[in-house]
Amino acid sequence: MSEAFDISDGLLKAFATNDRINAYLIRGVPEAALNLQPPNGKGRSIAKIFAHMHNVRLMWLASLDKTAALPAKLEGEEFSSDRVVAALEQSCSALMNRLAASIAGDGKIRGFKPDAVSFFAYLIAHDAHHRGQVALLARELGHPVPKNVLFGLWEWDTRGRKK
């Protein structure tokens, strides 16, 4: 007989996989495209899109616990892929700790309704939205993300394994 599925553990693993998918995409974006401005001059560069994802996570973390020490914001005009990946890993880890505590407790997320599971869904949807923007922007900039990387974004089993 197999063990019962632990949804808390499953949700945390899914969020960690989502973060590894972000890192996989960042590393798959041609370096030449990372800090280029959008062709119309409006909006964020690819690096700034990922910085926004990290900084939104920090906004939520601050909302969840006003006294908690937070990872540093990504501020500035240009970022390397390594710096963005490191920042996202930090904000992912901090969020996973808060989410794990919420799920082990009352399942509530301060400032977000209805519950922690919906918050997980919101966070993953937010990241996925911006991954789509990144893929489109890279193509518009003349530096498309390689097809194998785009297909790899859907390989949750592969990305789900820690390296």
C-alpha positions as CSV (number, residue, x, y, z in Angstrom):
1,M,0.0,0.0,0.0
2,S,1.4,3.4,-0.9
3,E,1.6,6.5,1.3
4,A,-1.2,9.1,1.1
5,F,-0.4,12.0,-1.1
6,D,0.7,15.1,0.9
7,I,-0.8,18.1,-0.9
8,S,1.3,20.6,1.2
9,D,4.5,18.9,0.0
10,G,3.1,18.8,-3.5
11,L,2.3,22.5,-3.6
12,L,5.7,23.4,-2.3
13,K,7.4,21.2,-4.8
14,A,5.3,22.7,-7.6
15,F,6.4,26.2,-6.6
16,A,10.0,25.2,-6.5
17,T,9.6,23.6,-10.0
18,N,8.0,26.8,-11.2
19,D,11.1,28.7,-10.0
20,R,13.5,26.3,-11.7
21,I,11.5,26.8,-14.9
22,N,12.0,30.6,-14.5
23,A,15.8,30.0,-14.1
24,Y,15.8,27.6,-17.1
25,L,14.2,30.4,-19.2
26,I,16.5,33.1,-18.0
27,R,19.5,31.0,-18.8
28,G,18.0,30.2,-22.2
29,V,17.5,33.8,-23.2
30,P,20.3,34.9,-25.5
31,E,22.6,37.1,-23.4
32,A,22.5,39.8,-26.1
33,A,18.7,40.2,-25.5
34,L,18.7,40.3,-21.7
35,N,19.0,44.1,-21.2
36,L,17.7,45.4,-24.5
37,Q,14.8,47.8,-24.4
38,P,11.6,46.8,-26.1
39,P,11.4,47.8,-29.8
40,N,8.7,50.4,-29.2
41,G,10.7,51.9,-26.3
42,K,8.0,51.2,-23.8
43,G,7.9,48.6,-21.1
44,R,10.6,46.5,-19.4
45,S,13.6,44.7,-20.7
46,I,13.7,41.0,-20.2
47,A,16.0,41.3,-17.2
48,K,13.6,43.9,-15.7
49,I,10.6,41.6,-16.2
50,F,12.4,39.0,-14.1
51,A,13.4,41.7,-11.6
52,H,9.7,42.7,-11.4
53,M,8.8,39.0,-10.7
54,H,11.3,39.0,-7.8
55,N,10.2,42.4,-6.5
56,V,6.5,41.4,-6.5
57,R,7.4,38.4,-4.4
58,L,9.2,40.7,-2.0
59,M,6.1,42.9,-1.9
60,W,4.0,39.9,-0.9
61,L,6.6,38.8,1.7
62,A,6.6,42.2,3.3
63,S,2.8,42.1,3.4
64,L,2.8,38.6,5.0
65,D,5.2,39.6,7.8
66,K,6.2,43.2,8.4
67,T,9.1,42.3,10.6
68,A,10.7,39.6,8.5
69,A,14.1,40.1,6.9
70,L,13.7,40.1,3.1
71,P,16.1,39.4,0.3
72,A,17.4,42.5,-1.5
73,K,15.3,44.0,-4.2
74,L,16.6,44.0,-7.8
75,E,17.1,47.6,-8.6
76,G,19.0,49.3,-11.4
77,E,19.0,49.3,-15.2
78,E,20.8,46.1,-16.1
79,F,21.1,42.6,-14.6
80,S,23.0,39.5,-15.4
81,S,21.1,36.2,-15.7
82,D,23.1,34.8,-12.7
83,R,22.0,37.8,-10.6
84,V,18.4,37.4,-11.5
85,V,18.4,33.6,-10.9
86,A,20.0,34.1,-7.5
87,A,17.4,36.7,-6.5
88,L,14.5,34.6,-7.7
89,E,15.9,31.6,-5.7
90,Q,16.0,33.8,-2.6
91,S,12.5,35.1,-3.0
92,C,11.2,31.6,-3.8
93,S,12.8,30.1,-0.7
94,A,11.4,32.9,1.5
95,L,7.9,32.5,0.0
96,M,8.0,28.7,0.4
97,N,8.8,29.1,4.1
98,R,5.9,31.5,4.6
99,L,3.5,29.3,2.5
100,A,4.5,26.2,4.3
101,A,3.8,27.9,7.6
102,S,0.4,29.0,6.3
103,I,-0.6,25.6,5.1
104,A,0.5,24.0,8.3
105,G,-1.6,26.6,10.2
106,D,-4.9,28.1,9.2
107,G,-4.2,28.3,5.4
108,K,-4.7,32.0,5.3
109,I,-2.5,34.5,3.6
110,R,-2.6,38.0,5.0
111,G,-3.9,40.4,2.4
112,F,-4.9,37.7,0.0
113,K,-8.2,35.9,-0.3
114,P,-9.3,33.2,-0.2
115,D,-6.4,31.0,1.0
116,A,-2.8,29.8,0.6
117,V,-3.6,27.4,-2.3
118,S,-5.1,30.2,-4.3
119,F,-2.0,32.3,-3.5
120,F,0.2,29.5,-4.9
121,A,-1.9,29.6,-8.0
122,Y,-1.7,33.4,-8.2
123,L,2.1,33.3,-7.9
124,I,2.6,30.6,-10.5
125,A,0.1,32.4,-12.9
126,H,2.0,35.6,-12.4
127,D,5.3,34.0,-13.3
128,A,3.9,32.1,-16.3
129,H,2.4,35.4,-17.6
130,H,5.8,37.0,-17.5
131,R,7.5,34.0,-19.0
132,G,5.2,34.4,-22.0
133,Q,6.1,38.1,-22.2
134,V,9.8,37.2,-22.2
135,A,9.5,34.7,-25.0
136,L,7.6,37.2,-27.1
137,L,9.9,40.1,-26.3
138,A,13.0,38.0,-27.1
139,R,11.6,37.2,-30.6
140,E,10.6,40.9,-31.1
141,L,14.2,41.9,-30.2
142,G,15.6,39.5,-32.9
143,H,17.0,37.1,-30.3
144,P,14.4,34.4,-30.0
145,V,14.6,31.9,-27.2
146,P,15.7,28.5,-28.7
147,K,12.8,26.1,-29.4
148,N,14.3,23.4,-27.2
149,V,14.2,25.9,-24.3
150,L,10.6,26.9,-25.1
151,F,9.6,23.2,-25.1
152,G,11.6,22.7,-21.9
153,L,9.4,25.1,-20.1
154,W,6.7,22.5,-20.1
155,E,8.9,19.7,-18.8
156,W,7.8,19.9,-15.2
157,D,9.1,16.4,-14.5
158,T,12.6,17.3,-15.7
159,R,12.6,20.8,-14.1
160,G,11.1,19.3,-10.9
161,R,14.3,17.4,-10.2
162,K,16.9,19.4,-8.3
163,K,20.3,19.5,-9.9
